[in-house]
C-alpha cells in the first residue's frame, strides 16, 4: 500500500479521493491546491446537475453510484453531528429530439433501460399531457428521467468532501506545483513555486483543466484543456409545474433555480482555450438562447436576465469523457480529469475508484477501466452521444 500519497488539485475529484483514501483505506493524503479560494475551480462554478441519460454504460453506472452517495451524503460526510446539505433536487432531465435525432434518442434509451435507469420515451402528445407549458413544435419525442436525475449545490459538495477529508487526517496545502520529481524511474515528489517540496510514493493528478502540463512531465500528452461555458440567471413570472432540466434540440438547456431559472448552451464559433471567466458572451443569450427559450416555452416571452457566470469545462478534446486510472506505463502516477462537464456528478464513484486503485492496486467496486488513459495511446475513443 502506498502511504505517501500526493494529490495535485483540491477540487471535487481531488478532495473526494482524499476522503475515500482516508475513510476506506486509512491513507492520509496531502492535497496541493494552487487556488484555495476556488475562485476559478470548475467544481465551484458548475451548474451541478446529475443524470443517467448517457449513451455509454460506464457513464450511466458512474452517475448511478454517485447518486447513491449524494442521497446519503449527510450521513457519509457528517462531522460531529453536523450534516452537509447539498440541496439535492430530483426533478429529472428531458432530452427533446426532432425526427432527425429520433433514432439516436431511441438507441440511447435502450442502453439506459438496460442499465436500470428510470427513463420514459414520450411522444409529443404524452409530453404535453405531462408538461402543458411546453411547445412541442418540431419535436418527435422526448426522453424524460422519472427518477435519479436532478441538480444540487456543487460548492457545498466540494466543501463537504474537503472538510471531512481533513477531519480524517488528510492535509490540504496551498501550493502551486511546478515540477514532478522522479528518482530511478519512479515518482519521488513535487516541487512548488514557493520552493517547498513534498515527497511521495504515489501521485494523483486531479488539477482539472490545468492537468495537461503536469502529465507532460511524465511523458503523457493529456488532451485536456480549459473551455469556458457561460450560464445565465433568468427571472420570469412563468409557472412551469414539474419542470425538469430541459435540453432543446438546438443545444440550449434550462432548469429551475430558486425562484427563477438558469440556462446555457454550447459557445458560438470556435472554443477558445482558457478564455477569461469574466468575458461573458452576452450576445450568446440574445442571439441563441433567448430565441430558443421563447420558442420552446411560450410563457418565457416575459423573461429577463438578472446575472451570469462562467466556469471552465475540463474539456477532453479526444472523446469528451473522463480520463481515469494509472498513467500509461506507470504504477505510481494516476490521473483523474477531463470529464468535459460531468465531473461533479460522477465525482463520488470516480474518487472511490481512484482511492481503491491507489491503495489496493485494483478497482474493488466499479471497474473504471473504460476510462483508462491507455485508450488515448491506442486511439480508442469512448463514444458518448449525450454530451451537453
C-alpha positions, 0 to 999 in steps of 0.5 A: 500500500502506498502511504505517501500519497500526493494529490495535485488539485483540491477540487471535487475529484481531488478532495473526494479521493482524499476522503475515500483514501482516508475513510476506506483505506486509512491513507492520509493524503496531502492535497496541493491546491494552487487556488484555495479560494476556488475562485476559478475551480470548475467544481465551484462554478458548475451548474451541478446537475446529475443524470443517467441519460448517457449513451455509454454504460460506464457513464450511466453506472458512474452517475448511478453510484454517485447518486447513491452517495449524494442521497446519503451524503449527510450521513457519509460526510457528517462531522460531529453531528453536523450534516452537509446539505447539498440541496439535492433536487430530483426533478429529472432531465428531458432530452427533446429530439426532432425526427432527425435525432429520433433514432439516436434518442431511441438507441440511447434509451435502450442502453439506459433501460438496460442499465436500470435507469428510470427513463420514459420515451414520450411522444409529443402528445404524452409530453404535453399531457405531462408538461402543458407549458411546453411547445412541442413544435418540431419535436418527435419525442422526448426522453424524460428521467422519472427518477435519479436525475436532478441538480444540487449545490456543487460548492457545498459538495466540494466543501463537504468532501474537503472538510471531512477529508481533513477531519480524517487526517488528510492535509490540504496545502496551498501550493502551486506545483511546478515540477514532478520529481522522479528518482530511478524511474519512479515518482519521488515528489513535487516541487512548488513555486514557493520552493517547498517540496513534498515527497511521495510514493504515489501521485494523483493528478486531479488539477482539472483543466490545468492537468495537461502540463503536469502529465507532460512531465511524465511523458503523457500528452493529456488532451485536456484543456480549459473551455469556458461555458457561460450560464445565465440567471433568468427571472420570469413570472412563468409557472412551469409545474414539474419542470425538469432540466430541459435540453432543446434540440438546438443545444440550449438547456434550462432548469429551475433555480430558486425562484427563477431559472438558469440556462446555457448552451454550447459557445458560438464559433470556435472554443477558445482555450482558457478564455477569461471567466469574466468575458461573458458572451452576452450576445450568446443569450440574445442571439441563441438562447433567448430565441430558443427559450421563447420558442420552446416555452411560450410563457418565457416571452416575459423573461429577463436576465438578472446575472451570469457566470462562467466556469471552465469545462475540463474539456477532453478534446479526444472523446469528451469523457473522463480520463481515469486510472494509472498513467500509461506505463506507470504504477505510481502516477494516476490521473483523474480529469477531463470529464468535459462537464460531468465531473461533479456528478460522477465525482463520488464513484470516480474518487472511490475508484481512484482511492481503491486503485491507489491503495489496493492496486485494483478497482474493488467496486466499479471497474473504471477501466473504460476510462483508462488513459491507455485508450488515448495511446491506442486511439480508442475513443469512448463514444458518448452521444449525450454530451451537453 
